[in-house]
């Protein structure tokens, strides 16, 4: 997955602090996704209209959950989002670039309304 390059110094990862910072980004990406997946069942139980929309528009609760996870795991680690394949790398830097690229395209995904219904406000803020 990704290129064979590992960046430990240079313009992609100029020092250890920027490398360590990559790891602090992981919860900022995963928390909203986990929150969406966890809260989806709760809002479907509370509101029959939302449940009907999930069933009719997405094929049911489990299907939309799997669609979200499939799309994330398919795209969030593929080396996308970098200026070129060399810059993508195969280390945490490349994976985080791909994951942030997925996040930046969330509003274009068919399941974006599900995120909004479950309280999503962004990948860089408070999470409900």
C-alpha positions in Angstrom: 0.0 0.0 0.0 1.5 3.3 -1.0 5.0 3.8 -2.2 8.1 2.2 -0.8 9.5 5.5 0.6 9.9 6.1 4.3 10.3 9.7 5.2 12.5 10.4 8.2 13.9 13.7 7.2 13.5 16.2 4.4 10.6 18.4 3.3 7.9 15.8 4.3 9.1 15.1 7.8 11.7 17.8 8.7 12.1 16.8 12.3 11.0 14.4 15.0 8.3 16.8 16.4 6.5 16.9 13.1 6.7 13.1 12.9 5.3 12.7 16.4 2.5 15.2 15.6 1.3 12.8 13.0 0.3 10.4 15.7 -1.7 13.0 17.5 -3.9 13.4 14.5 -5.2 9.8 14.6 -8.0 10.5 17.2 -9.0 13.7 15.3 -9.8 11.5 12.3 -11.2 8.4 14.0 -13.3 9.9 16.8 -15.9 11.5 14.5 -16.1 8.2 12.5 -16.6 6.1 15.6 -19.1 8.6 17.0 -21.1 8.5 13.8 -21.1 4.7 13.8 -22.1 4.5 17.5 -24.8 7.2 17.4 -26.5 5.9 14.2 -28.3 3.1 16.0 -29.4 5.5 18.8 -30.9 8.1 16.4 -32.7 5.3 14.4 -34.3 4.0 17.6 -35.4 7.5 18.5 -36.8 8.6 15.1 -38.8 6.4 12.8 -38.3 8.8 9.9 -34.5 8.6 10.2 -34.8 4.8 10.4 -36.9 4.7 7.3 -34.4 7.0 5.5 -31.5 4.7 6.5 -33.4 1.6 5.4 -34.7 3.1 2.1 -31.7 5.2 1.1 -28.8 3.0 2.4 -30.1 -0.5 2.7 -30.3 -0.6 6.4 -28.2 0.2 9.5 -25.6 -2.5 9.1 -25.2 -1.8 5.4 -24.5 1.9 5.8 -22.1 1.1 8.6 -20.2 -1.3 6.4 -20.3 1.2 3.5 -18.7 3.9 5.7 -16.0 1.5 7.0 -15.3 0.0 3.5 -14.9 3.5 2.0 -12.7 4.7 4.8 -10.4 1.6 4.8 -10.3 1.5 1.0 -9.3 5.2 0.6 -7.7 6.3 3.8 -4.5 4.3 3.5 -3.9 4.2 -0.3 -1.3 6.9 -0.7 -3.8 9.5 -2.0 -3.7 13.2 -1.2 0.1 13.8 -1.6 1.5 15.9 -4.4 3.0 12.8 -5.9 3.5 9.1 -5.2 7.0 9.7 -3.8 5.8 12.2 -1.3 3.0 9.8 -0.2 5.5 7.4 1.4 4.6 4.2 3.1 5.0 5.4 6.7 2.7 7.2 9.0 3.1 10.4 7.1 1.7 8.8 3.9 -1.2 7.1 5.7 -2.1 10.3 7.5 -2.1 12.3 4.3 -4.4 9.7 2.8 -6.7 9.7 5.8 -6.9 13.5 5.8 -7.6 13.4 2.1 -10.6 11.1 2.8 -11.8 13.5 5.5 -11.6 16.4 3.1 -13.9 14.6 0.7 -16.5 13.5 3.2 -19.0 16.0 2.1 -19.0 14.4 -1.3 -19.8 10.9 0.0 -23.3 9.5 -0.3 -23.3 8.8 3.5 -22.4 12.4 4.5 -26.0 13.1 5.7 -25.6 10.2 8.1 -22.6 12.0 9.7 -24.5 15.2 10.0 -27.5 13.4 11.6 -25.3 11.8 14.2 -23.8 15.2 15.3 -20.8 15.5 13.1 -19.4 19.1 13.1 -15.9 18.4 11.7 -12.7 16.6 12.2 -11.1 19.5 14.1 -13.5 20.4 16.9 -15.6 19.0 19.7 -17.3 15.6 19.3 -20.7 14.8 20.7 
